[in-house]
């Protein structure tokens, strides 16, 4: 099933975080192999990312998550731990941050 990433991140989502379509510098998604859901990610020109989930059947879950610009490993590890505390799976976190699930696992193991 194909979809347009710009229809997932609508103007309302962007405006909620003080952004416009012209601020988007990258759009991408990763598929969760277990569930078939996709994590859609829009990277802004200020380094922040907006993330949404699209289920295997194409349902767009309306919660947009803003991830701050990550400038170092310590900050990345703190974001990983925060997302895990908020019930995000390792696969979801990996897709949100564009890193491997193994990296997420290693960070969470070293709490």
LOVO-707054 format. One record per residue (C-alpha): residue number from 1; x, y, z. Coordinates in steps of 0.02 Angstrom, whole numbers, plus 50000, padded with zeros to 5 digits. Layout:
REM residues N
+-----+-------+-------+-------+
!  nr !    c1 !    c2 !    c3 !
+-----+-------+-------+-------+
! NUM !     X !     Y !     Z !
...
+-----+-------+-------+-------+
END
This chain:
REM residues 111
+-----+-------+-------+-------+
!  nr !    c1 !    c2 !    c3 !
+-----+-------+-------+-------+
!   1 ! 50000 ! 50000 ! 50000 !
!   2 ! 50077 ! 50165 ! 49947 !
!   3 ! 50053 ! 50329 ! 50036 !
!   4 ! 50114 ! 50508 ! 50028 !
!   5 ! 50216 ! 50558 ! 50180 !
!   6 ! 50161 ! 50740 ! 50165 !
!   7 ! 49981 ! 50686 ! 50188 !
!   8 ! 50031 ! 50605 ! 50353 !
!   9 ! 50112 ! 50764 ! 50419 !
!  10 ! 49979 ! 50894 ! 50383 !
!  11 ! 49988 ! 51082 ! 50412 !
!  12 ! 49901 ! 51064 ! 50579 !
!  13 ! 50038 ! 50947 ! 50642 !
!  14 ! 50175 ! 51061 ! 50580 !
!  15 ! 50093 ! 51219 ! 50651 !
!  16 ! 50072 ! 51135 ! 50820 !
!  17 ! 50262 ! 51133 ! 50833 !
!  18 ! 50289 ! 51303 ! 50750 !
!  19 ! 50340 ! 51229 ! 50582 !
!  20 ! 50284 ! 51241 ! 50401 !
!  21 ! 50302 ! 51124 ! 50253 !
!  22 ! 50450 ! 51228 ! 50194 !
!  23 ! 50542 ! 51181 ! 50356 !
!  24 ! 50539 ! 50995 ! 50312 !
!  25 ! 50708 ! 50938 ! 50247 !
!  26 ! 50682 ! 50750 ! 50250 !
!  27 ! 50536 ! 50629 ! 50250 !
!  28 ! 50561 ! 50444 ! 50283 !
!  29 ! 50478 ! 50291 ! 50355 !
!  30 ! 50530 ! 50122 ! 50421 !
!  31 ! 50420 ! 49969 ! 50430 !
!  32 ! 50405 ! 49865 ! 50589 !
!  33 ! 50434 ! 49688 ! 50528 !
!  34 ! 50330 ! 49612 ! 50668 !
!  35 ! 50173 ! 49719 ! 50653 !
!  36 ! 50186 ! 49792 ! 50478 !
!  37 ! 50160 ! 49966 ! 50551 !
!  38 ! 50267 ! 50108 ! 50484 !
!  39 ! 50351 ! 50245 ! 50582 !
!  40 ! 50344 ! 50403 ! 50477 !
!  41 ! 50474 ! 50536 ! 50516 !
!  42 ! 50487 ! 50717 ! 50459 !
!  43 ! 50653 ! 50801 ! 50497 !
!  44 ! 50645 ! 50991 ! 50513 !
!  45 ! 50779 ! 51117 ! 50465 !
!  46 ! 50806 ! 51156 ! 50651 !
!  47 ! 50856 ! 50974 ! 50686 !
!  48 ! 50696 ! 50919 ! 50771 !
!  49 ! 50594 ! 50773 ! 50706 !
!  50 ! 50407 ! 50740 ! 50703 !
!  51 ! 50354 ! 50559 ! 50710 !
!  52 ! 50188 ! 50471 ! 50676 !
!  53 ! 50136 ! 50290 ! 50663 !
!  54 ! 50041 ! 50216 ! 50514 !
!  55 ! 49966 ! 50044 ! 50547 !
!  56 ! 49983 ! 49901 ! 50424 !
!  57 ! 49807 ! 49936 ! 50359 !
!  58 ! 49847 ! 50120 ! 50329 !
!  59 ! 49771 ! 50199 ! 50484 !
!  60 ! 49869 ! 50355 ! 50533 !
!  61 ! 49881 ! 50370 ! 50721 !
!  62 ! 49859 ! 50556 ! 50750 !
!  63 ! 49983 ! 50577 ! 50893 !
!  64 ! 50131 ! 50675 ! 50827 !
!  65 ! 50287 ! 50660 ! 50934 !
!  66 ! 50420 ! 50795 ! 50930 !
!  67 ! 50597 ! 50733 ! 50957 !
!  68 ! 50727 ! 50868 ! 50994 !
!  69 ! 50885 ! 50886 ! 50893 !
!  70 ! 51008 ! 50758 ! 50957 !
!  71 ! 51186 ! 50824 ! 50960 !
!  72 ! 51279 ! 50690 ! 51060 !
!  73 ! 51271 ! 50511 ! 51121 !
!  74 ! 51221 ! 50555 ! 51299 !
!  75 ! 51072 ! 50654 ! 51238 !
!  76 ! 51025 ! 50513 ! 51116 !
!  77 ! 51032 ! 50385 ! 51258 !
!  78 ! 50922 ! 50495 ! 51368 !
!  79 ! 50794 ! 50510 ! 51228 !
!  80 ! 50797 ! 50320 ! 51205 !
!  81 ! 50766 ! 50294 ! 51391 !
!  82 ! 50625 ! 50423 ! 51393 !
!  83 ! 50537 ! 50342 ! 51246 !
!  84 ! 50555 ! 50170 ! 51325 !
!  85 ! 50479 ! 50235 ! 51488 !
!  86 ! 50332 ! 50297 ! 51384 !
!  87 ! 50294 ! 50123 ! 51320 !
!  88 ! 50376 ! 50136 ! 51149 !
!  89 ! 50451 ! 49972 ! 51087 !
!  90 ! 50633 ! 49954 ! 51040 !
!  91 ! 50583 ! 49940 ! 50858 !
!  92 ! 50480 ! 50100 ! 50868 !
!  93 ! 50621 ! 50194 ! 50953 !
!  94 ! 50747 ! 50134 ! 50825 !
!  95 ! 50636 ! 50192 ! 50682 !
!  96 ! 50601 ! 50359 ! 50765 !
!  97 ! 50786 ! 50396 ! 50788 !
!  98 ! 50846 ! 50311 ! 50628 !
!  99 ! 50961 ! 50193 ! 50724 !
! 100 ! 50966 ! 50005 ! 50742 !
! 101 ! 50859 ! 49907 ! 50864 !
! 102 ! 51021 ! 49831 ! 50932 !
! 103 ! 51083 ! 50004 ! 50979 !
! 104 ! 50921 ! 50038 ! 51073 !
! 105 ! 50936 ! 49870 ! 51160 !
! 106 ! 51115 ! 49906 ! 51213 !
! 107 ! 51069 ! 50076 ! 51285 !
! 108 ! 50921 ! 50007 ! 51382 !
! 109 ! 51024 ! 49862 ! 51449 !
! 110 ! 51155 ! 49982 ! 51522 !
! 111 ! 51029 ! 50086 ! 51623 !
+-----+-------+-------+-------+
END
